[in-house]
Amino acid sequence: MEWFRYWKEERLKWHLALGIPAEKYRYHDHEKLAHYANAATDIEFEFPFGFKELEGIHSRTDFDLSRHSEFSGKKLQYFDSELNESYTPYVIETSIGVDRTFLAIFSHALKDETLPDGSVRTVLSLPAMLAPYKAAVLPLVKKDGLPEKAREIMDMLKQDYMLQYDEKDAIGRRYRRQDAIGTPFCITVDNDTLNDNSVTVRNRDTMQQERIPIDNLRNYLHDNLR
């Protein structure tokens, strides 16, 4: 039971590490158990349609290895030298649903936000570690050497991060496109970049922008994509 409690806590830690608030999760301990089990619990997630199972954690006692031993004719025991005895180990099974986890993350992250000007933006607020693209590099216009400078930044960062490059449409539309696919940061190259070697970095979730020297970009992304 000590190890059953250990795995309950360890698996919940894994879910919380994805960046979704703790109040979205809960344990549901089973009252009715399978004949081979001595404890079982589910980690449940609050989907839009209510709390449902995300992962099951079961203490299956020695049923699995005992049955394997019975039908294979092979002895599947562990000899404990301290106790000077052999025993069939218990199995703690954790079983997580990939589809359910995907649905949990997306149902939490995908939202339509009404902005102060009354417009609505669709944003996929994925935890940064799960976002497919970590940043988008956007030249403000397709001339004046800005695309070339943006490509230099792409080359500097592409070994460390998955990036998108986009130079089509107005910058506002490009921001919205990146919001919708969950890109945490947009790096905009403008005319001032050619003079001060800095770029404007926009945060997906807050929409706040700050000026960052190009030489600091790698460290900035490293610190903010955890």
N, CA, C and O of each residue as an XYZ file, in Angstrom:
904
protein
N       0.816     -1.209      0.000
C       0.000      0.000      0.000
C       0.858      1.270      0.000
O       0.437      2.319     -0.487
N       2.067      1.154      0.555
C       2.972      2.301      0.510
C       3.287      2.681     -0.936
O       3.309      3.862     -1.284
N       3.534      1.661     -1.784
C       3.849      1.932     -3.185
C       2.621      2.347     -3.979
O       2.729      3.103     -4.944
N       1.471      1.861     -3.584
C       0.238      2.327     -4.228
C       0.058      3.828     -3.975
O      -0.265      4.579     -4.896
N       0.265      4.258     -2.743
C       0.151      5.684     -2.424
C       1.229      6.486     -3.157
O       0.983      7.605     -3.608
N       2.429      5.900     -3.269
C       3.517      6.577     -3.985
C       3.111      6.858     -5.434
O       3.295      7.970     -5.928
N       2.558      5.845     -6.112
C       2.219      6.020     -7.516
C       1.016      6.932     -7.715
O       0.927      7.614     -8.736
N       0.093      6.956     -6.764
C      -0.995      7.935     -6.834
C      -0.428      9.349     -6.879
O      -0.806     10.160     -7.725
N       0.482      9.628     -5.955
C       1.053     10.972     -5.879
C       1.941     11.276     -7.083
O       1.912     12.382     -7.622
N       2.728     10.286     -7.498
C       3.670     10.499     -8.600
C       2.944     10.771     -9.910
O       3.365     11.622    -10.693
N       1.858     10.048    -10.146
C       1.131     10.241    -11.399
C       0.392     11.576    -11.416
O       0.304     12.220    -12.462
N      -0.134     11.994    -10.282
C      -0.782     13.311    -10.245
C       0.245     14.416    -10.467
O      -0.054     15.414    -11.123
N       1.449     14.250     -9.931
C       2.516     15.224    -10.176
C       2.795     15.352    -11.672
O       3.025     16.449    -12.182
N       2.772     14.216    -12.364
C       3.029     14.242    -13.812
C       1.974     15.088    -14.526
O       2.306     15.903    -15.386
N       0.711     14.893    -14.170
C      -0.355     15.679    -14.801
C      -0.207     17.161    -14.477
O      -0.352     18.006    -15.360
N       0.079     17.479    -13.221
C       0.211     18.875    -12.829
C       1.396     19.548    -13.523
O       1.382     20.759    -13.742
N       2.420     18.765    -13.867
C       3.592     19.316    -14.545
C       3.267     19.814    -15.951
O       4.067     20.532    -16.551
N       2.103     19.442    -16.482
C       1.707     19.907    -17.808
C       1.243     21.360    -17.782
O       1.051     21.976    -18.830
N       1.061     21.911    -16.563
C       0.728     23.329    -16.469
C      -0.745     23.639    -16.319
O      -1.132     24.806    -16.381
N      -1.584     22.625    -16.121
C      -3.022     22.843    -15.918
C      -3.279     22.945    -14.415
O      -2.690     22.180    -13.651
N      -4.140     23.862    -13.965
C      -4.344     24.078    -12.526
C      -4.788     22.819    -11.781
O      -5.506     21.979    -12.322
N      -4.343     22.708    -10.525
C      -4.615     21.520     -9.710
C      -6.101     21.294     -9.495
O      -6.538     20.152     -9.353
N      -6.892     22.380     -9.470
C      -8.329     22.202     -9.200
C      -9.066     21.486    -10.332
O     -10.230     21.115    -10.175
N      -8.405     21.291    -11.458
C      -9.028     20.560    -12.566
C      -8.927     19.042    -12.386
O      -9.512     18.283    -13.159
N      -8.182     18.604    -11.366
C      -7.963     17.171    -11.144
C      -8.511     16.752     -9.782
O      -8.616     17.563     -8.862
N      -8.854     15.477     -9.675
C      -9.225     14.906     -8.380
C      -9.047     13.396     -8.439
O      -9.008     12.802     -9.517
N      -8.938     12.785     -7.259
C      -8.906     11.324     -7.150
C     -10.332     10.801     -6.970
O     -11.177     11.446     -6.350
N     -10.571      9.626     -7.524
C     -11.818      8.904     -7.246
C     -11.427      7.484     -6.837
O     -11.104      6.650     -7.682
N     -11.463      7.224     -5.528
C     -11.105      5.901     -5.013
C     -12.247      4.922     -5.237
O     -13.410      5.242     -4.995
N     -11.902      3.718     -5.706
C     -12.914      2.706     -5.984
C     -13.386      2.044     -4.691
O     -12.577      1.679     -3.838
N     -14.691      1.896     -4.558
C     -15.248      1.131     -3.441
C     -15.392     -0.343     -3.808
O     -15.125     -1.226     -2.993
N     -15.817     -0.594     -5.044
C     -15.916     -1.969     -5.532
C     -14.638     -2.301     -6.297
O     -14.252     -1.594     -7.227
N     -13.996     -3.384     -5.889
C     -12.712     -3.750     -6.481
C     -12.820     -5.054     -7.259
O     -13.651     -5.909     -6.954
N     -11.964     -5.191     -8.271
C     -11.833     -6.474     -8.963
C     -11.334     -7.519     -7.962
O     -10.719     -7.184     -6.949
N     -11.608     -8.783     -8.262
C     -11.304     -9.843     -7.296
C      -9.818     -9.944     -6.963
O      -9.451    -10.431     -5.894
N      -8.956     -9.479     -7.884
C      -7.517     -9.599     -7.675
C      -6.909     -8.341     -7.044
O      -5.723     -8.338     -6.714
N      -7.688     -7.286     -6.872
C      -7.142     -6.001     -6.434
C      -7.371     -5.778     -4.947
O      -8.340     -6.276     -4.373
N      -6.469     -5.025     -4.332
C      -6.699     -4.600     -2.953
C      -6.798     -3.085     -2.823
O      -7.012     -2.571     -1.725
N      -6.644     -2.358     -3.943
C      -6.836     -0.908     -3.954
C      -6.892     -0.437     -5.405
O      -6.239     -1.009     -6.278
N      -7.674      0.606     -5.652
C      -7.763      1.178     -6.996
C      -8.273      2.606     -6.895
O      -9.111      2.924     -6.051
N      -7.765      3.447     -7.753
C      -8.229      4.834     -7.807
C      -8.139      5.337     -9.236
O      -7.378      4.799    -10.040
N      -8.899      6.349     -9.550
C      -8.808      7.037    -10.840
C      -8.357      8.468    -10.591
O      -8.731      9.082     -9.592
N      -7.553      8.991    -11.505
C      -7.333     10.431    -11.570
C      -8.348     10.968    -12.558
O      -8.348     10.593    -13.730
N      -9.212     11.847    -12.078
C     -10.268     12.399    -12.923
C      -9.934     13.847    -13.287
O      -9.272     14.564    -12.536
N     -10.417     14.252    -14.472
C     -10.212     15.611    -14.970
C     -11.572     16.258    -15.195
O     -12.532     15.604    -15.604
N     -11.630     17.544    -14.920
C     -12.882     18.267    -15.134
C     -12.984     18.714    -16.594
O     -12.502     19.785    -16.965
N     -13.613     17.881    -17.404
C     -13.895     18.216    -18.790
C     -15.071     19.205    -18.841
O     -15.715     19.433    -17.817
N     -15.360     19.787    -19.992
C     -16.541     20.659    -20.096
C     -17.835     19.938    -19.729
O     -18.818     20.584    -19.366
N     -17.848     18.620    -19.818
C     -19.042     17.837    -19.486
C     -18.940     17.186    -18.109
O     -19.708     16.275    -17.798
N     -17.997     17.645    -17.278
C     -17.887     17.144    -15.915
C     -16.617     16.340    -15.689
O     -15.832     16.125    -16.613
N     -16.422     15.894    -14.442
C     -15.253     15.100    -14.090
C     -15.376     13.692    -14.663
O     -16.377     13.007    -14.454
N     -14.339     13.271    -15.392
C     -14.301     11.928    -15.967
C     -12.887     11.360    -15.802
O     -11.916     12.092    -15.611
N     -12.812     10.025    -15.882
C     -11.528      9.350    -15.667
C     -10.499      9.728    -16.725
O     -10.786      9.764    -17.921
N      -9.293     10.009    -16.245
C      -8.160     10.296    -17.118
C      -7.125      9.182    -17.036
O      -6.496      8.828    -18.034
N      -6.956      8.634    -15.836
C      -5.954      7.601    -15.614
C      -6.402      6.700    -14.465
O      -6.987      7.168    -13.488
N      -6.121      5.412    -14.595
C      -6.424      4.471    -13.530
C      -5.153      3.957    -12.874
O      -4.154      3.707    -13.548
N      -5.196      3.801    -11.549
C      -4.054      3.281    -10.794
C      -4.572      2.134     -9.935
O      -5.455      2.328     -9.101
N      -4.016      0.928    -10.142
C      -4.569     -0.275     -9.515
C      -3.467     -1.081     -8.843
O      -2.401     -1.304     -9.418
N      -3.735     -1.507     -7.633
C      -2.863     -2.468     -6.961
C      -3.427     -3.850     -7.233
O      -4.471     -4.220     -6.695
N      -2.743     -4.607     -8.063
C      -3.263     -5.893     -8.550
C      -2.754     -7.086     -7.731
O      -2.903     -8.233     -8.152
N      -2.160     -6.823     -6.574
C      -1.556     -7.840     -5.699
C      -0.616     -8.732     -6.517
O       0.031     -8.256     -7.450
N      -0.538     -9.998     -6.179
C       0.375    -10.887     -6.915
C      -0.345    -11.683     -8.000
O       0.172    -12.682     -8.499
N      -1.544    -11.227     -8.359
C      -2.383    -11.981     -9.302
C      -1.680    -12.192    -10.646
O      -1.661    -13.309    -11.163
N      -1.107    -11.138    -11.208
C      -0.541    -11.234    -12.560
C       0.601    -12.242    -12.628
O       0.596    -13.139    -13.471
N       1.576    -12.091    -11.740
C       2.743    -12.975    -11.808
C       2.400    -14.388    -11.347
O       2.985    -15.356    -11.833
N       1.468    -14.514    -10.424
C       1.039    -15.852     -9.996
C       0.373    -16.611    -11.135
O       0.611    -17.805    -11.319
N      -0.465    -15.909    -11.900
C      -1.142    -16.564    -13.039
C      -0.141    -16.893    -14.145
O      -0.213    -17.959    -14.757
N       0.797    -15.971    -14.401
C       1.845    -16.265    -15.383
C       2.612    -17.521    -14.961
O       2.890    -18.400    -15.777
N       2.939    -17.585    -13.694
C       3.703    -18.721    -13.174
C       2.906    -20.012    -13.290
O       3.445    -21.059    -13.648
N       1.609    -19.924    -12.982
C       0.740    -21.102    -13.018
C       0.656    -21.694    -14.422
O       0.737    -22.911    -14.592
N       0.493    -20.837    -15.424
C       0.262    -21.330    -16.783
C       1.546    -21.518    -17.595
O       1.544    -22.228    -18.601
N       2.629    -20.892    -17.167
C       3.891    -21.073    -17.891
C       4.752    -22.165    -17.269
O       5.658    -22.702    -17.906
N       4.452    -22.480    -16.017
C       5.266    -23.457    -15.315
C       6.603    -22.901    -14.869
O       7.476    -23.648    -14.429
N       6.766    -21.585    -14.982
C       8.013    -20.933    -14.588
C       7.831    -20.249    -13.234
O       6.799    -19.632    -12.970
N       8.815    -20.364    -12.412
C       8.762    -19.750    -11.096
C       9.102    -18.263    -11.228
O      10.190    -17.905    -11.679
N       8.182    -17.420    -10.840
C       8.375    -15.979    -10.965
C       8.352    -15.352     -9.571
O       7.407    -14.659     -9.192
N       9.410    -15.616     -8.830
C       9.491    -15.104     -7.475
C      10.790    -14.332     -7.277
O      11.750    -14.480     -8.033
N      10.788    -13.524     -6.261
C      11.960    -12.734     -5.889
C      12.474    -13.234     -4.548
O      11.701    -13.419     -3.608
N      13.777    -13.451     -4.463
C      14.358    -13.879     -3.193
C      14.899    -12.664     -2.453
O      15.787    -11.969     -2.946
N      14.361    -12.418     -1.279
C      14.776    -11.307     -0.429
C      15.827    -11.823      0.541
O      15.514    -12.573      1.466
N      17.079    -11.419      0.328
C      18.172    -11.935      1.157
C      18.092    -11.434      2.596
O      18.571    -12.100      3.515
N      17.492    -10.272      2.792
C      17.373     -9.744      4.153
C      16.348    -10.546      4.961
O      16.553    -10.836      6.139
N      15.241    -10.895      4.300
C      14.209    -11.681      4.982
C      14.480    -13.179      4.871
O      13.888    -13.987      5.586
N      15.397    -13.535      3.950
C      15.709    -14.940      3.698
C      14.463    -15.726      3.277
O      14.205    -16.828      3.762
N      13.702    -15.125      2.362
C      12.510    -15.807      1.860
C      12.219    -15.339      0.441
O      12.675    -14.283      0.003
N      11.449    -16.156     -0.258
C      11.022    -15.826     -1.620
C       9.552    -15.430     -1.608
O       8.763    -15.934     -0.808
N       9.202    -14.524     -2.506
C       7.787    -14.159     -2.627
C       7.510    -13.710     -4.057
O       8.418    -13.324     -4.794
N       6.238    -13.771     -4.430
C       5.786    -13.280     -5.734
C       5.474    -11.794     -5.609
O       4.610    -11.417     -4.818
N       6.151    -10.947     -6.365
C       5.935     -9.502     -6.226
C       4.523     -9.074     -6.616
O       3.879     -9.680     -7.472
N       4.073     -8.022     -5.967
C       2.818     -7.370     -6.345
C       3.056     -6.461     -7.552
O       4.189     -6.063     -7.823
N       1.998     -6.143     -8.263
C       2.066     -5.246     -9.406
C       1.185     -4.028     -9.140
O       0.013     -4.164     -8.789
N       1.759     -2.842     -9.310
C       0.983     -1.595     -9.320
C       0.877     -1.157    -10.779
O       1.885     -0.867    -11.423
N      -0.333     -1.112    -11.284
C      -0.555     -0.758    -12.695
C      -1.101      0.668    -12.789
O      -2.088      1.012    -12.138
N      -0.445      1.489    -13.610
C      -1.012      2.790    -13.962
C      -1.331      2.768    -15.451
O      -0.513      2.342    -16.266
N      -2.515      3.225    -15.793
C      -2.972      3.150    -17.178
C      -3.576      4.491    -17.574
O      -4.612      4.904    -17.052
N      -2.900      5.165    -18.517
C      -3.346      6.501    -18.923
C      -3.860      6.462    -20.354
O      -3.302      5.764    -21.200
N      -4.913      7.202    -20.621
C      -5.477      7.278    -21.962
C      -4.898      8.447    -22.736
O      -5.047      9.598    -22.326
N      -4.241      8.165    -23.847
C      -3.643      9.236    -24.650
C      -4.728     10.132    -25.238
O      -4.614     11.357    -25.193
N      -5.792      9.520    -25.796
C      -6.876     10.319    -26.372
C      -7.518     11.215    -25.318
O      -7.824     12.377    -25.585
N      -7.721     10.671    -24.124
C      -8.360     11.449    -23.062
C      -7.460     12.592    -22.610
O      -7.936     13.692    -22.330
N      -6.164     12.328    -22.542
C      -5.241     13.378    -22.141
C      -5.207     14.493    -23.178
O      -5.192     15.676    -22.838
N      -5.197     14.099    -24.439
C      -5.258     15.080    -25.530
C      -6.513     15.937    -25.403
O      -6.450     17.162    -25.508
N      -7.660     15.282    -25.174
C      -8.921     16.011    -25.040
C      -8.900     16.925    -23.822
O      -9.396     18.050    -23.883
N      -8.328     16.451    -22.714
C      -8.253     17.267    -21.501
C      -7.459     18.542    -21.759
O      -7.891     19.638    -21.404
N      -6.300     18.385    -22.379
C      -5.431     19.537    -22.620
C      -6.099     20.529    -23.568
O      -6.074     21.737    -23.334
N      -6.695     20.010    -24.638
C      -7.296     20.908    -25.619
C      -8.572     21.560    -25.094
O      -8.831     22.729    -25.379
N      -9.366     20.819    -24.337
C     -10.602     21.413    -23.816
C     -10.294     22.516    -22.810
O     -11.067     23.462    -22.660
N      -9.164     22.391    -22.123
C      -8.767     23.448    -21.192
C      -8.146     24.633    -21.918
O      -8.354     25.783    -21.532
N      -7.377     24.347    -22.978
C      -6.577     25.392    -23.613
C      -7.329     26.199    -24.660
O      -7.057     27.388    -24.826
N      -8.267     25.584    -25.369
C      -8.921     26.255    -26.497
C     -10.055     27.159    -26.009
O     -10.979     26.698    -25.338
N      -9.980     28.425    -26.344
C     -11.004     29.358    -25.861
C     -11.163     30.526    -26.837
O     -10.260     30.846    -27.609
N     -12.307     31.133    -26.777
C     -12.564     32.382    -27.491
C     -12.575     33.506    -26.460
O     -13.331     33.456    -25.490
N     -11.748     34.508    -26.667
C     -11.624     35.625    -25.733
C     -12.165     36.897    -26.363
O     -11.825     37.234    -27.498
N     -13.009     37.599    -25.620
C     -13.489     38.908    -26.061
C     -12.519     39.968    -25.566
O     -12.273     40.087    -24.366
N     -11.978     40.725    -26.487
C     -10.963     41.726    -26.172
C     -11.617     43.066    -25.832
O     -12.798     43.258    -26.121
N     -10.873     44.000    -25.221
C     -11.445     45.291    -24.824
C     -12.126     46.049    -25.964
O     -13.069     46.803    -25.725
N     -11.657     45.856    -27.203
C     -12.277     46.569    -28.326
C     -13.513     45.856    -28.857
O     -14.106     46.291    -29.844
N     -13.905     44.754    -28.203
C     -15.102     44.025    -28.616
C     -14.848     42.907    -29.603
O     -15.741     42.100    -29.862
N     -13.658     42.841    -30.155
C     -13.338     41.750    -31.082
C     -13.092     40.465    -30.303
O     -12.863     40.485    -29.094
N     -13.144     39.354    -31.018
C     -12.966     38.044    -30.393
C     -11.770     37.356    -31.029
O     -11.630     37.329    -32.252
N     -10.913     36.805    -30.189
C      -9.792     36.040    -30.720
C      -9.896     34.604    -30.232
O     -10.286     34.349    -29.092
N      -9.544     33.673    -31.105
C      -9.442     32.264    -30.737
C      -8.001     31.998    -30.338
O      -7.076     32.253    -31.109
N      -7.819     31.486    -29.137
C      -6.470     31.250    -28.638
C      -6.373     29.846    -28.048
O      -7.258     29.399    -27.319
N      -5.292     29.168    -28.375
C      -5.015     27.841    -27.837
C      -3.898     28.002    -26.806
O      -2.715     28.004    -27.147
N      -4.296     28.138    -25.536
C      -3.330     28.435    -24.476
C      -2.647     27.164    -23.979
O      -2.740     26.807    -22.805
N      -1.967     26.498    -24.887
C      -1.250     25.285    -24.511
C      -0.122     25.597    -23.543
O       0.526     26.635    -23.675
N       0.131     24.721    -22.568
C       1.371     24.859    -21.807
C       2.548     24.928    -22.779
O       2.592     24.193    -23.765
N       3.491     25.806    -22.497
C       4.573     26.063    -23.456
C       5.306     24.787    -23.857
O       5.715     24.641    -25.008
N       5.474     23.851    -22.900
C       6.208     22.628    -23.214
C       5.471     21.757    -24.234
O       6.085     20.911    -24.884
N       4.165     21.959    -24.377
C       3.378     21.135    -25.293
C       3.108     21.828    -26.624
O       2.644     21.191    -27.569
N       3.390     23.115    -26.707
C       3.115     23.839    -27.955
C       3.990     23.298    -29.074
O       5.202     23.182    -28.894
N       3.412     22.960    -30.230
C       4.215     22.413    -31.331
C       5.273     23.399    -31.822
O       6.419     23.020    -32.061
N       4.880     24.673    -31.970
C       5.833     25.719    -32.334
C       6.057     26.605    -31.118
O       5.102     27.053    -30.483
N       7.315     26.856    -30.797
C       7.641     27.650    -29.615
C       7.626     29.148    -29.893
O       7.383     29.946    -28.988
N       7.881     29.527    -31.132
C       7.879     30.948    -31.484
C       7.665     31.083    -32.988
O       7.939     30.167    -33.763
N       7.166     32.253    -33.370
C       7.038     32.605    -34.787
C       7.876     33.849    -35.035
O       7.874     34.780    -34.229
N       8.581     33.862    -36.138
C       9.403     35.011    -36.512
C       8.697     35.733    -37.655
O       8.421     35.151    -38.704
N       8.412     37.023    -37.424
C       7.549     37.768    -38.344
C       8.212     39.075    -38.763
O       8.335     39.981    -37.939
N       8.642     39.201    -40.017
C       9.085     40.522    -40.489
C       7.862     41.429    -40.651
O       6.844     41.003    -41.196
N       7.956     42.665    -40.185
C       6.798     43.553    -40.217
C       6.296     43.764    -41.640
O       5.090     43.793    -41.884
N       7.231     43.913    -42.578
C       6.882     44.052    -43.993
C       7.827     43.176    -44.817
O       8.869     42.733    -44.333
N       7.441     42.938    -46.061
C       8.237     42.064    -46.934
C       9.252     42.853    -47.764
O       9.444     42.559    -48.944
N       9.888     43.828    -47.177
C      10.877     44.630    -47.908
C      11.825     45.280    -46.906
O      11.753     45.017    -45.706
N      12.700     46.121    -47.406
C      13.622     46.917    -46.591
C      14.588     46.061    -45.775
O      15.096     46.513    -44.749
N      14.846     44.842    -46.216
C      15.806     43.988    -45.522
C      15.245     43.276    -44.297
O      15.974     42.560    -43.612
N      13.963     43.465    -44.015
C      13.384     42.821    -42.829
C      13.250     41.306    -42.981
O      13.564     40.582    -42.036
N      12.795     40.792    -44.138
C      12.756     39.328    -44.272
C      14.127     38.684    -44.102
O      14.243     37.618    -43.498
N      15.159     39.324    -44.631
C      16.509     38.769    -44.509
C      16.949     38.723    -43.045
O      17.557     37.746    -42.608
N      16.642     39.776    -42.291
C      16.994     39.800    -40.871
C      16.199     38.748    -40.104
O      16.722     38.101    -39.197
N      14.927     38.585    -40.477
C      14.091     37.569    -39.822
C      14.643     36.167    -40.082
O      14.628     35.315    -39.194
N      15.125     35.935    -41.293
C      15.705     34.628    -41.617
C      16.981     34.373    -40.798
O      17.257     33.242    -40.400
N      17.740     35.425    -40.559
C      18.934     35.276    -39.715
C      18.545     34.804    -38.313
O      19.202     33.945    -37.726
N      17.470     35.381    -37.793
C      17.001     34.990    -36.456
C      16.508     33.545    -36.481
O      16.765     32.779    -35.553
N      15.799     33.180    -37.545
C      15.365     31.784    -37.695
C      16.568     30.847    -37.650
O      16.550     29.837    -36.947
N      17.599     31.184    -38.394
C      18.796     30.329    -38.443
C      19.468     30.240    -37.074
O      20.023     29.202    -36.715
N      19.414     31.335    -36.312
C      20.059     31.357    -34.995
C      19.333     30.454    -33.996
O      19.968     29.852    -33.131
N      17.998     30.358    -34.113
C      17.193     29.679    -33.092
C      16.704     28.286    -33.492
O      16.278     27.510    -32.636
N      16.761     27.967    -34.782
C      16.084     26.761    -35.243
C      16.713     25.464    -34.748
O      16.059     24.421    -34.769
N      17.957     25.507    -34.308
C      18.568     24.290    -33.764
C      18.035     23.966    -32.371
O      18.131     22.827    -31.914
N      17.475     24.964    -31.702
C      16.984     24.787    -30.337
C      15.468     24.693    -30.251
O      14.945     24.067    -29.329
N      14.751     25.303    -31.195
C      13.293     25.395    -31.078
C      12.618     25.173    -32.424
O      13.169     25.489    -33.479
N      11.405     24.620    -32.357
C      10.544     24.568    -33.537
C       9.948     25.951    -33.742
O       9.320     26.503    -32.839
N      10.146     26.514    -34.942
C       9.723     27.881    -35.230
C       8.845     27.929    -36.466
O       8.887     27.037    -37.313
N       8.053     28.978    -36.553
C       7.333     29.281    -37.788
C       7.823     30.613    -38.335
O       8.189     31.516    -37.582
N       7.824     30.718    -39.650
C       8.128     31.982    -40.317
C       6.889     32.383    -41.096
O       6.318     31.570    -41.823
N       6.465     33.650    -40.947
C       5.237     34.097    -41.616
C       5.396     35.553    -42.016
O       5.667     36.408    -41.173
N       5.227     35.833    -43.295
C       5.320     37.210    -43.755
C       4.075     37.647    -44.529
O       4.059     38.713    -45.143
N       3.021     36.801    -44.491
C       1.814     37.086    -45.270
C       0.773     37.795    -44.419
O       0.547     37.408    -43.272
N       0.136     38.827    -44.960
C      -0.951     39.582    -44.329
C      -0.421     40.582    -43.299
O       0.774     40.632    -43.005
N      -1.337     41.362    -42.770
C      -0.996     42.350    -41.753
C      -0.528     41.639    -40.486
O      -0.885     40.487    -40.242
N       0.276     42.339    -39.681
C       0.865     41.713    -38.502
C      -0.200     41.238    -37.520
O      -0.023     40.210    -36.866
N      -1.309     41.977    -37.409
C      -2.385     41.569    -36.501
C      -2.979     40.229    -36.882
O      -3.258     39.404    -36.012
N      -3.174     40.004    -38.158
C      -3.710     38.719    -38.627
C      -2.720     37.591    -38.355
O      -3.110     36.477    -38.006
N      -1.457     37.890    -38.517
C      -0.446     36.864    -38.245
C      -0.406     36.515    -36.758
O      -0.238     35.349    -36.401
N      -0.559     37.519    -35.887
C      -0.655     37.237    -34.454
C      -1.822     36.297    -34.177
O      -1.684     35.340    -33.415
N      -2.954     36.564    -34.784
C      -4.149     35.737    -34.547
C      -3.930     34.301    -35.019
O      -4.372     33.354    -34.368
N      -3.258     34.147    -36.130
C      -2.984     32.794    -36.620
C      -2.131     32.026    -35.618
O      -2.383     30.852    -35.348
N      -1.131     32.690    -35.074
C      -0.263     32.019    -34.107
C      -0.998     31.750    -32.793
O      -0.770     30.719    -32.159
N      -1.878     32.669    -32.378
C      -2.710     32.430    -31.187
C      -3.522     31.155    -31.357
O      -3.642     30.354    -30.429
N      -4.075     30.975    -32.544
C      -4.998     29.857    -32.786
C      -4.303     28.501    -32.800
O      -4.941     27.479    -32.549
N      -3.002     28.479    -33.091
C      -2.290     27.194    -33.078
C      -1.436     27.034    -31.819
O      -0.720     26.043    -31.674
N      -1.514     28.011    -30.910
C      -0.881     27.847    -29.603
C       0.569     28.264    -29.503
O       1.247     27.873    -28.553
N       1.074     29.046    -30.448
C       2.474     29.478    -30.397
C       2.666     30.481    -29.253
O       2.035     31.537    -29.264
N       3.514     30.181    -28.277
C       3.625     31.046    -27.099
C       4.153     32.461    -27.374
O       3.736     33.417    -26.720
N       5.083     32.595    -28.358
C       5.703     33.898    -28.582
C       5.787     34.231    -30.070
O       6.025     33.365    -30.913
N       5.584     35.513    -30.361
C       5.825     36.039    -31.705
C       6.977     37.030    -31.631
O       6.997     37.921    -30.782
N       7.928     36.859    -32.532
C       9.113     37.722    -32.591
C       8.990     38.580    -33.847
O       9.096     38.075    -34.965
N       8.768     39.870    -33.659
C       8.536     40.762    -34.794
C       9.792     41.571    -35.106
O      10.373     42.227    -34.242
N      10.180     41.498    -36.359
C      11.330     42.254    -36.865
C      10.802     43.492    -37.572
O      10.065     43.379    -38.552
N      11.174     44.681    -37.082
C      10.684     45.930    -37.676
C      11.857     46.797    -38.137
O      13.013     46.381    -38.070
N      11.546     47.991    -38.598
C      12.596     48.866    -39.130
C      13.614     49.252    -38.064
O      14.789     49.446    -38.377
N      13.178     49.366    -36.803
C      14.121     49.704    -35.735
C      15.119     48.582    -35.485
O      16.218     48.820    -34.985
N      14.731     47.355    -35.837
C      15.624     46.212    -35.613
C      16.961     46.408    -36.312
O      18.012     46.037    -35.788
N      16.907     46.992    -37.495
C      18.128     47.166    -38.273
C      19.072     48.175    -37.620
O      20.271     48.186    -37.898
N      18.517     49.026    -36.744
C      19.339     50.048    -36.080
C      19.774     49.627    -34.683
O      20.925     49.833    -34.298
N      18.835     49.027    -33.909
C      19.173     48.711    -32.511
C      19.396     47.223    -32.252
O      19.678     46.823    -31.122
N      19.270     46.403    -33.297
C      19.484     44.950    -33.176
C      18.607     44.334    -32.088
O      19.025     43.424    -31.372
N      17.372     44.856    -31.979
C      16.393     44.330    -31.039
C      15.114     43.993    -31.788
O      14.881     44.469    -32.899
N      14.285     43.159    -31.155
C      13.008     42.754    -31.749
C      11.908     42.927    -30.707
O      12.183     43.050    -29.513
N      10.664     42.934    -31.171
C       9.520     42.978    -30.270
C       9.014     41.557    -30.068
O       8.705     40.864    -31.038
N       8.927     41.120    -28.821
C       8.434     39.781    -28.493
C       7.051     39.925    -27.857
O       6.881     40.627    -26.860
N       6.078     39.251    -28.447
C       4.688     39.306    -27.964
C       4.329     37.997    -27.280
O       4.577     36.917    -27.817
N       3.748     38.099    -26.102
C       3.298     36.944    -25.329
C       1.892     36.548    -25.762
O       0.994     37.390    -25.784
N       1.690     35.283    -26.105
C       0.390     34.795    -26.575
C      -0.734     35.036    -25.574
O      -1.812     35.492    -25.953
N      -0.494     34.735    -24.308
C      -1.566     34.744    -23.314
C      -1.903     36.142    -22.817
O      -3.076     36.464    -22.630
N      -0.885     36.983    -22.600
C      -1.134     38.331    -22.098
C      -1.232     39.359    -23.216
O      -1.762     40.451    -23.010
N      -0.728     39.021    -24.392
C      -0.626     39.922    -25.543
C       0.279     41.118    -25.259
O       0.306     42.075    -26.032
N       1.024     41.063    -24.144
C       1.986     42.113    -23.841
C       3.210     41.975    -24.745
O       3.583     40.871    -25.142
N       3.825     43.107    -25.060
C       4.994     43.116    -25.932
C       6.165     43.772    -25.212
O       5.987     44.723    -24.451
N       7.353     43.258    -25.460
C       8.541     43.871    -24.891
C       9.685     43.808    -25.897
O       9.743     42.937    -26.764
N      10.571     44.750    -25.744
C      11.706     44.860    -26.655
C      12.865     44.042    -26.101
O      13.270     44.214    -24.951
N      13.397     43.144    -26.937
C      14.454     42.229    -26.508
C      15.622     42.322    -27.494
O      15.402     42.231    -28.701
N      16.844     42.500    -27.019
C      18.004     42.426    -27.926
C      18.082     41.036    -28.565
O      17.829     40.028    -27.904
N      18.421     40.990    -29.812
C      18.502     39.708    -30.521
C      19.476     38.761    -29.819
O      19.240     37.554    -29.761
N      20.561     39.306    -29.292
C      21.544     38.461    -28.609
C      20.967     37.792    -27.360
O      21.512     36.790    -26.898
N      19.878     38.327    -26.807
C      19.266     37.767    -25.598
C      18.099     36.827    -25.892
O      17.517     36.252    -24.972
N      17.756     36.672    -27.166
C      16.562     35.902    -27.516
C      16.636     34.450    -27.042
O      15.667     33.925    -26.494
N      17.764     33.814    -27.249
C      17.875     32.400    -26.878
C      17.643     32.229    -25.377
O      16.903     31.335    -24.967
N      18.258     33.065    -24.563
C      18.062     32.968    -23.117
C      16.639     33.329    -22.715
O      16.070     32.731    -21.802
N      16.073     34.310    -23.403
C      14.694     34.713    -23.096
C      13.730     33.550    -23.333
O      12.881     33.268    -22.487
N      13.854     32.886    -24.460
C      12.982     31.757    -24.753
C      13.226     30.608    -23.791
O      12.284     29.966    -23.327
N      14.481     30.354    -23.498
C      14.810     29.269    -22.556
C      14.141     29.503    -21.209
O      13.610     28.567    -20.611
N      14.159     30.749    -20.722
C      13.600     31.055    -19.404
C      12.075     31.068    -19.399
O      11.462     30.838    -18.357
N      11.459     31.332    -20.540
C      10.003     31.507    -20.567
C       9.235     30.364    -21.222
O       8.011     30.424    -21.340
N       9.937     29.341    -21.640
C       9.254     28.195    -22.266
C       9.242     26.976    -21.367
O       9.136     25.852    -21.858
N       9.346     27.170    -20.071
C       9.347     26.048    -19.133
C       7.933     25.717    -18.704
O       7.727     24.796    -17.912
